[in-house]
Amino acid sequence: MKKSIRTLATALGICAAFSLSLALAPTLANASAASKLKAYDTDKDGTLDLAEVTAGADKTFDALDTDHDGTLTTKELQGRLSNADFAAADTDHDKTLSKQEYEAVIAQDFKAADTENDGKLDEKELKSKPGLAVVRLLK
């Protein structure tokens, strides 16, 4: 009986932790979008243009390239791209992403997030699903 109660308590604890993580996910994503906007908005206009996003992506790429070979492996990307997205971005099929391939992914995500088609992403666009893909690549 004591074992059943412990098992039930453990299961309830896991469910509570999972529920809390689901509840906090949008808040964390919104905070991340706002922080990226503040960090990479070099002209302080309240938006990110493609040049600002690309400059940020280049810095992220360099930081992730731990072996300094000029490419990123799936391990170095640390989950920033799904396997399918990685395969699509790896245009030369060498199982790594060059900086140019990484920049192409961020440009594609930028275009998808730019729903106003003004060449800039505001905070609302950064909080959209495609905008969060841009944010994820800037971490």
CNS distance restraints for C-alpha pairs under 8 A (distance, minus, plus):
assign (resid   1 and name CA) (resid   5 and name CA) 6.35 0.50 0.50
assign (resid   2 and name CA) (resid   6 and name CA) 6.20 0.50 0.50
assign (resid   3 and name CA) (resid   7 and name CA) 6.07 0.50 0.50
assign (resid   4 and name CA) (resid   8 and name CA) 6.05 0.50 0.50
assign (resid   5 and name CA) (resid   9 and name CA) 6.02 0.50 0.50
assign (resid   6 and name CA) (resid  10 and name CA) 6.04 0.50 0.50
assign (resid   7 and name CA) (resid  11 and name CA) 6.16 0.50 0.50
assign (resid   8 and name CA) (resid  12 and name CA) 6.11 0.50 0.50
assign (resid   9 and name CA) (resid  13 and name CA) 6.11 0.50 0.50
assign (resid  10 and name CA) (resid  14 and name CA) 6.24 0.50 0.50
assign (resid  11 and name CA) (resid  15 and name CA) 6.20 0.50 0.50
assign (resid  12 and name CA) (resid  16 and name CA) 6.08 0.50 0.50
assign (resid  13 and name CA) (resid  17 and name CA) 6.18 0.50 0.50
assign (resid  14 and name CA) (resid  18 and name CA) 6.13 0.50 0.50
assign (resid  15 and name CA) (resid  19 and name CA) 6.06 0.50 0.50
assign (resid  16 and name CA) (resid  20 and name CA) 6.13 0.50 0.50
assign (resid  17 and name CA) (resid  21 and name CA) 6.21 0.50 0.50
assign (resid  18 and name CA) (resid  22 and name CA) 6.28 0.50 0.50
assign (resid  19 and name CA) (resid  23 and name CA) 6.16 0.50 0.50
assign (resid  20 and name CA) (resid  24 and name CA) 6.13 0.50 0.50
assign (resid  21 and name CA) (resid  25 and name CA) 6.01 0.50 0.50
assign (resid  22 and name CA) (resid  26 and name CA) 7.79 0.50 0.50
assign (resid  23 and name CA) (resid  27 and name CA) 7.78 0.50 0.50
assign (resid  24 and name CA) (resid  28 and name CA) 6.10 0.50 0.50
assign (resid  25 and name CA) (resid  29 and name CA) 6.07 0.50 0.50
assign (resid  26 and name CA) (resid  30 and name CA) 6.06 0.50 0.50
assign (resid  27 and name CA) (resid  31 and name CA) 6.16 0.50 0.50
assign (resid  28 and name CA) (resid  32 and name CA) 6.03 0.50 0.50
assign (resid  29 and name CA) (resid  33 and name CA) 6.14 0.50 0.50
assign (resid  29 and name CA) (resid 127 and name CA) 7.10 0.50 0.50
assign (resid  29 and name CA) (resid 132 and name CA) 7.26 0.50 0.50
assign (resid  30 and name CA) (resid  34 and name CA) 6.21 0.50 0.50
assign (resid  30 and name CA) (resid 127 and name CA) 5.90 0.50 0.50
assign (resid  31 and name CA) (resid  35 and name CA) 6.08 0.50 0.50
assign (resid  32 and name CA) (resid  36 and name CA) 6.11 0.50 0.50
assign (resid  32 and name CA) (resid 135 and name CA) 7.22 0.50 0.50
assign (resid  33 and name CA) (resid  37 and name CA) 6.19 0.50 0.50
assign (resid  33 and name CA) (resid 123 and name CA) 6.73 0.50 0.50
assign (resid  33 and name CA) (resid 126 and name CA) 5.70 0.50 0.50
assign (resid  33 and name CA) (resid 127 and name CA) 5.99 0.50 0.50
assign (resid  33 and name CA) (resid 132 and name CA) 6.98 0.50 0.50
assign (resid  33 and name CA) (resid 135 and name CA) 6.10 0.50 0.50
assign (resid  34 and name CA) (resid  38 and name CA) 6.28 0.50 0.50
assign (resid  34 and name CA) (resid 123 and name CA) 6.35 0.50 0.50
assign (resid  35 and name CA) (resid  39 and name CA) 6.01 0.50 0.50
assign (resid  36 and name CA) (resid  40 and name CA) 5.91 0.50 0.50
assign (resid  36 and name CA) (resid  41 and name CA) 8.00 0.50 0.50
assign (resid  36 and name CA) (resid 135 and name CA) 6.68 0.50 0.50
assign (resid  36 and name CA) (resid 138 and name CA) 7.43 0.50 0.50
assign (resid  37 and name CA) (resid  41 and name CA) 5.62 0.50 0.50
assign (resid  37 and name CA) (resid  46 and name CA) 7.22 0.50 0.50
assign (resid  37 and name CA) (resid  47 and name CA) 6.69 0.50 0.50
assign (resid  37 and name CA) (resid  48 and name CA) 6.57 0.50 0.50
assign (resid  37 and name CA) (resid 122 and name CA) 7.86 0.50 0.50
assign (resid  37 and name CA) (resid 123 and name CA) 6.92 0.50 0.50
assign (resid  38 and name CA) (resid  44 and name CA) 7.97 0.50 0.50
assign (resid  38 and name CA) (resid  46 and name CA) 7.76 0.50 0.50
assign (resid  40 and name CA) (resid  48 and name CA) 7.04 0.50 0.50
assign (resid  40 and name CA) (resid  52 and name CA) 6.09 0.50 0.50
assign (resid  40 and name CA) (resid  53 and name CA) 6.97 0.50 0.50
assign (resid  40 and name CA) (resid  56 and name CA) 6.36 0.50 0.50
assign (resid  41 and name CA) (resid  45 and name CA) 6.96 0.50 0.50
assign (resid  41 and name CA) (resid  46 and name CA) 6.71 0.50 0.50
assign (resid  41 and name CA) (resid  47 and name CA) 6.29 0.50 0.50
assign (resid  41 and name CA) (resid  48 and name CA) 5.54 0.50 0.50
assign (resid  41 and name CA) (resid  52 and name CA) 6.58 0.50 0.50
assign (resid  42 and name CA) (resid  52 and name CA) 6.90 0.50 0.50
assign (resid  46 and name CA) (resid 122 and name CA) 6.56 0.50 0.50
assign (resid  46 and name CA) (resid 123 and name CA) 7.81 0.50 0.50
assign (resid  47 and name CA) (resid 120 and name CA) 5.88 0.50 0.50
assign (resid  47 and name CA) (resid 121 and name CA) 5.27 0.50 0.50
assign (resid  47 and name CA) (resid 122 and name CA) 4.55 0.50 0.50
assign (resid  47 and name CA) (resid 123 and name CA) 7.06 0.50 0.50
assign (resid  48 and name CA) (resid  52 and name CA) 5.87 0.50 0.50
assign (resid  48 and name CA) (resid  53 and name CA) 6.38 0.50 0.50
assign (resid  48 and name CA) (resid 120 and name CA) 5.33 0.50 0.50
assign (resid  48 and name CA) (resid 121 and name CA) 5.07 0.50 0.50
assign (resid  48 and name CA) (resid 122 and name CA) 6.63 0.50 0.50
assign (resid  49 and name CA) (resid  53 and name CA) 6.31 0.50 0.50
assign (resid  49 and name CA) (resid 119 and name CA) 5.93 0.50 0.50
assign (resid  49 and name CA) (resid 120 and name CA) 4.40 0.50 0.50
assign (resid  49 and name CA) (resid 121 and name CA) 6.37 0.50 0.50
assign (resid  50 and name CA) (resid  54 and name CA) 5.90 0.50 0.50
assign (resid  50 and name CA) (resid 107 and name CA) 7.04 0.50 0.50
assign (resid  50 and name CA) (resid 110 and name CA) 7.04 0.50 0.50
assign (resid  50 and name CA) (resid 119 and name CA) 6.95 0.50 0.50
assign (resid  50 and name CA) (resid 120 and name CA) 6.98 0.50 0.50
assign (resid  51 and name CA) (resid  55 and name CA) 6.08 0.50 0.50
assign (resid  52 and name CA) (resid  56 and name CA) 6.21 0.50 0.50
assign (resid  53 and name CA) (resid  57 and name CA) 6.03 0.50 0.50
assign (resid  53 and name CA) (resid 106 and name CA) 7.67 0.50 0.50
assign (resid  53 and name CA) (resid 138 and name CA) 7.72 0.50 0.50
assign (resid  54 and name CA) (resid  58 and name CA) 6.06 0.50 0.50
assign (resid  54 and name CA) (resid 103 and name CA) 6.38 0.50 0.50
assign (resid  54 and name CA) (resid 106 and name CA) 7.14 0.50 0.50
assign (resid  54 and name CA) (resid 107 and name CA) 7.56 0.50 0.50
assign (resid  55 and name CA) (resid  59 and name CA) 6.44 0.50 0.50
assign (resid  56 and name CA) (resid  60 and name CA) 6.22 0.50 0.50
assign (resid  56 and name CA) (resid 138 and name CA) 6.06 0.50 0.50
assign (resid  57 and name CA) (resid  61 and name CA) 5.95 0.50 0.50
assign (resid  57 and name CA) (resid 102 and name CA) 7.79 0.50 0.50
assign (resid  57 and name CA) (resid 103 and name CA) 6.90 0.50 0.50
assign (resid  57 and name CA) (resid 106 and name CA) 7.34 0.50 0.50
assign (resid  57 and name CA) (resid 137 and name CA) 6.54 0.50 0.50
assign (resid  57 and name CA) (resid 138 and name CA) 5.32 0.50 0.50
assign (resid  58 and name CA) (resid  62 and name CA) 6.20 0.50 0.50
assign (resid  58 and name CA) (resid  99 and name CA) 7.16 0.50 0.50
assign (resid  58 and name CA) (resid 103 and name CA) 7.49 0.50 0.50
assign (resid  59 and name CA) (resid  63 and name CA) 6.24 0.50 0.50
assign (resid  60 and name CA) (resid  64 and name CA) 6.10 0.50 0.50
assign (resid  60 and name CA) (resid 137 and name CA) 7.47 0.50 0.50
assign (resid  60 and name CA) (resid 138 and name CA) 5.86 0.50 0.50
assign (resid  60 and name CA) (resid 139 and name CA) 6.49 0.50 0.50
assign (resid  61 and name CA) (resid  65 and name CA) 6.07 0.50 0.50
assign (resid  61 and name CA) (resid  72 and name CA) 7.58 0.50 0.50
assign (resid  61 and name CA) (resid  99 and name CA) 6.85 0.50 0.50
assign (resid  61 and name CA) (resid 102 and name CA) 7.66 0.50 0.50
assign (resid  62 and name CA) (resid  66 and name CA) 7.89 0.50 0.50
assign (resid  62 and name CA) (resid  68 and name CA) 7.78 0.50 0.50
assign (resid  62 and name CA) (resid  70 and name CA) 7.93 0.50 0.50
assign (resid  64 and name CA) (resid  72 and name CA) 7.19 0.50 0.50
assign (resid  64 and name CA) (resid  76 and name CA) 5.74 0.50 0.50
assign (resid  64 and name CA) (resid  77 and name CA) 6.59 0.50 0.50
assign (resid  65 and name CA) (resid  69 and name CA) 6.99 0.50 0.50
assign (resid  65 and name CA) (resid  70 and name CA) 6.68 0.50 0.50
assign (resid  65 and name CA) (resid  71 and name CA) 6.47 0.50 0.50
assign (resid  65 and name CA) (resid  72 and name CA) 5.78 0.50 0.50
assign (resid  65 and name CA) (resid  76 and name CA) 6.50 0.50 0.50
assign (resid  66 and name CA) (resid  76 and name CA) 7.09 0.50 0.50
assign (resid  70 and name CA) (resid  98 and name CA) 6.29 0.50 0.50
assign (resid  70 and name CA) (resid  99 and name CA) 6.93 0.50 0.50
assign (resid  71 and name CA) (resid  96 and name CA) 5.83 0.50 0.50
assign (resid  71 and name CA) (resid  97 and name CA) 5.24 0.50 0.50
assign (resid  71 and name CA) (resid  98 and name CA) 4.50 0.50 0.50
assign (resid  71 and name CA) (resid  99 and name CA) 6.52 0.50 0.50
assign (resid  72 and name CA) (resid  76 and name CA) 5.64 0.50 0.50
assign (resid  72 and name CA) (resid  77 and name CA) 6.35 0.50 0.50
assign (resid  72 and name CA) (resid  96 and name CA) 5.27 0.50 0.50
assign (resid  72 and name CA) (resid  97 and name CA) 5.02 0.50 0.50
assign (resid  72 and name CA) (resid  98 and name CA) 6.54 0.50 0.50
assign (resid  73 and name CA) (resid  77 and name CA) 6.24 0.50 0.50
assign (resid  73 and name CA) (resid  95 and name CA) 6.78 0.50 0.50
assign (resid  73 and name CA) (resid  96 and name CA) 4.75 0.50 0.50
assign (resid  73 and name CA) (resid  97 and name CA) 6.61 0.50 0.50
assign (resid  74 and name CA) (resid  78 and name CA) 6.59 0.50 0.50
assign (resid  74 and name CA) (resid  79 and name CA) 7.21 0.50 0.50
assign (resid  74 and name CA) (resid  81 and name CA) 7.97 0.50 0.50
assign (resid  74 and name CA) (resid  83 and name CA) 8.00 0.50 0.50
assign (resid  74 and name CA) (resid  86 and name CA) 7.56 0.50 0.50
assign (resid  74 and name CA) (resid  96 and name CA) 7.24 0.50 0.50
assign (resid  75 and name CA) (resid  79 and name CA) 7.62 0.50 0.50
assign (resid  77 and name CA) (resid  81 and name CA) 7.13 0.50 0.50
assign (resid  80 and name CA) (resid 136 and name CA) 5.89 0.50 0.50
assign (resid  80 and name CA) (resid 137 and name CA) 6.05 0.50 0.50
assign (resid  81 and name CA) (resid  85 and name CA) 5.75 0.50 0.50
assign (resid  81 and name CA) (resid  86 and name CA) 5.79 0.50 0.50
assign (resid  82 and name CA) (resid  86 and name CA) 6.05 0.50 0.50
assign (resid  83 and name CA) (resid  87 and name CA) 6.12 0.50 0.50
assign (resid  84 and name CA) (resid  88 and name CA) 6.21 0.50 0.50
assign (resid  85 and name CA) (resid  89 and name CA) 6.11 0.50 0.50
assign (resid  86 and name CA) (resid  90 and name CA) 6.07 0.50 0.50
assign (resid  86 and name CA) (resid  97 and name CA) 7.88 0.50 0.50
assign (resid  87 and name CA) (resid  91 and name CA) 7.68 0.50 0.50
assign (resid  87 and name CA) (resid  93 and name CA) 7.50 0.50 0.50
assign (resid  87 and name CA) (resid  95 and name CA) 7.70 0.50 0.50
assign (resid  89 and name CA) (resid  97 and name CA) 7.15 0.50 0.50
assign (resid  89 and name CA) (resid 101 and name CA) 5.99 0.50 0.50
assign (resid  89 and name CA) (resid 102 and name CA) 7.29 0.50 0.50
assign (resid  89 and name CA) (resid 104 and name CA) 7.58 0.50 0.50
assign (resid  89 and name CA) (resid 105 and name CA) 6.38 0.50 0.50
assign (resid  90 and name CA) (resid  94 and name CA) 6.93 0.50 0.50
assign (resid  90 and name CA) (resid  95 and name CA) 6.58 0.50 0.50
assign (resid  90 and name CA) (resid  96 and name CA) 6.45 0.50 0.50
assign (resid  90 and name CA) (resid  97 and name CA) 5.66 0.50 0.50
assign (resid  90 and name CA) (resid 101 and name CA) 6.64 0.50 0.50
assign (resid  91 and name CA) (resid 101 and name CA) 7.32 0.50 0.50
assign (resid  97 and name CA) (resid 101 and name CA) 5.54 0.50 0.50
assign (resid  97 and name CA) (resid 102 and name CA) 6.09 0.50 0.50
assign (resid  98 and name CA) (resid 102 and name CA) 6.23 0.50 0.50
assign (resid  99 and name CA) (resid 103 and name CA) 6.05 0.50 0.50
assign (resid 100 and name CA) (resid 104 and name CA) 6.14 0.50 0.50
assign (resid 101 and name CA) (resid 105 and name CA) 6.43 0.50 0.50
assign (resid 102 and name CA) (resid 106 and name CA) 6.43 0.50 0.50
assign (resid 103 and name CA) (resid 107 and name CA) 6.07 0.50 0.50
assign (resid 104 and name CA) (resid 108 and name CA) 6.13 0.50 0.50
assign (resid 105 and name CA) (resid 109 and name CA) 6.19 0.50 0.50
assign (resid 106 and name CA) (resid 110 and name CA) 5.90 0.50 0.50
assign (resid 106 and name CA) (resid 134 and name CA) 6.09 0.50 0.50
assign (resid 106 and name CA) (resid 137 and name CA) 7.03 0.50 0.50
assign (resid 107 and name CA) (resid 111 and name CA) 6.17 0.50 0.50
assign (resid 108 and name CA) (resid 112 and name CA) 6.34 0.50 0.50
assign (resid 109 and name CA) (resid 113 and name CA) 6.14 0.50 0.50
assign (resid 109 and name CA) (resid 130 and name CA) 5.90 0.50 0.50
assign (resid 109 and name CA) (resid 131 and name CA) 7.08 0.50 0.50
assign (resid 109 and name CA) (resid 133 and name CA) 6.47 0.50 0.50
assign (resid 109 and name CA) (resid 134 and name CA) 5.87 0.50 0.50
assign (resid 110 and name CA) (resid 114 and name CA) 6.10 0.50 0.50
assign (resid 110 and name CA) (resid 121 and name CA) 7.72 0.50 0.50
assign (resid 110 and name CA) (resid 130 and name CA) 7.43 0.50 0.50
assign (resid 110 and name CA) (resid 131 and name CA) 6.94 0.50 0.50
assign (resid 110 and name CA) (resid 134 and name CA) 6.32 0.50 0.50
assign (resid 111 and name CA) (resid 115 and name CA) 7.87 0.50 0.50
assign (resid 111 and name CA) (resid 117 and name CA) 7.92 0.50 0.50
assign (resid 111 and name CA) (resid 119 and name CA) 7.94 0.50 0.50
assign (resid 112 and name CA) (resid 130 and name CA) 5.90 0.50 0.50
assign (resid 112 and name CA) (resid 131 and name CA) 7.76 0.50 0.50
assign (resid 113 and name CA) (resid 121 and name CA) 7.12 0.50 0.50
assign (resid 113 and name CA) (resid 125 and name CA) 5.84 0.50 0.50
assign (resid 113 and name CA) (resid 126 and name CA) 6.97 0.50 0.50
assign (resid 113 and name CA) (resid 128 and name CA) 6.94 0.50 0.50
assign (resid 113 and name CA) (resid 129 and name CA) 7.67 0.50 0.50
assign (resid 113 and name CA) (resid 130 and name CA) 4.80 0.50 0.50
assign (resid 113 and name CA) (resid 131 and name CA) 4.87 0.50 0.50
assign (resid 114 and name CA) (resid 118 and name CA) 7.00 0.50 0.50
assign (resid 114 and name CA) (resid 119 and name CA) 6.63 0.50 0.50
assign (resid 114 and name CA) (resid 120 and name CA) 6.47 0.50 0.50
assign (resid 114 and name CA) (resid 121 and name CA) 5.79 0.50 0.50
assign (resid 114 and name CA) (resid 125 and name CA) 6.56 0.50 0.50
assign (resid 115 and name CA) (resid 125 and name CA) 7.12 0.50 0.50
assign (resid 121 and name CA) (resid 125 and name CA) 5.54 0.50 0.50
assign (resid 121 and name CA) (resid 126 and name CA) 6.24 0.50 0.50
assign (resid 121 and name CA) (resid 131 and name CA) 7.92 0.50 0.50
assign (resid 122 and name CA) (resid 126 and name CA) 6.24 0.50 0.50
assign (resid 123 and name CA) (resid 127 and name CA) 6.28 0.50 0.50
assign (resid 124 and name CA) (resid 128 and name CA) 6.67 0.50 0.50
assign (resid 125 and name CA) (resid 130 and name CA) 8.00 0.50 0.50
assign (resid 125 and name CA) (resid 131 and name CA) 5.62 0.50 0.50
assign (resid 126 and name CA) (resid 130 and name CA) 7.49 0.50 0.50
assign (resid 126 and name CA) (resid 131 and name CA) 3.89 0.50 0.50
assign (resid 126 and name CA) (resid 132 and name CA) 5.76 0.50 0.50
assign (resid 126 and name CA) (resid 134 and name CA) 7.40 0.50 0.50
assign (resid 126 and name CA) (resid 135 and name CA) 7.05 0.50 0.50
assign (resid 127 and name CA) (resid 131 and name CA) 5.57 0.50 0.50
assign (resid 127 and name CA) (resid 132 and name CA) 5.71 0.50 0.50
assign (resid 128 and name CA) (resid 132 and name CA) 6.01 0.50 0.50
assign (resid 129 and name CA) (resid 133 and name CA) 6.57 0.50 0.50
assign (resid 130 and name CA) (resid 134 and name CA) 6.69 0.50 0.50
assign (resid 131 and name CA) (resid 135 and name CA) 6.35 0.50 0.50
assign (resid 132 and name CA) (resid 136 and name CA) 5.99 0.50 0.50
assign (resid 133 and name CA) (resid 137 and name CA) 6.45 0.50 0.50
assign (resid 134 and name CA) (resid 138 and name CA) 6.49 0.50 0.50
assign (resid 135 and name CA) (resid 139 and name CA) 6.59 0.50 0.50
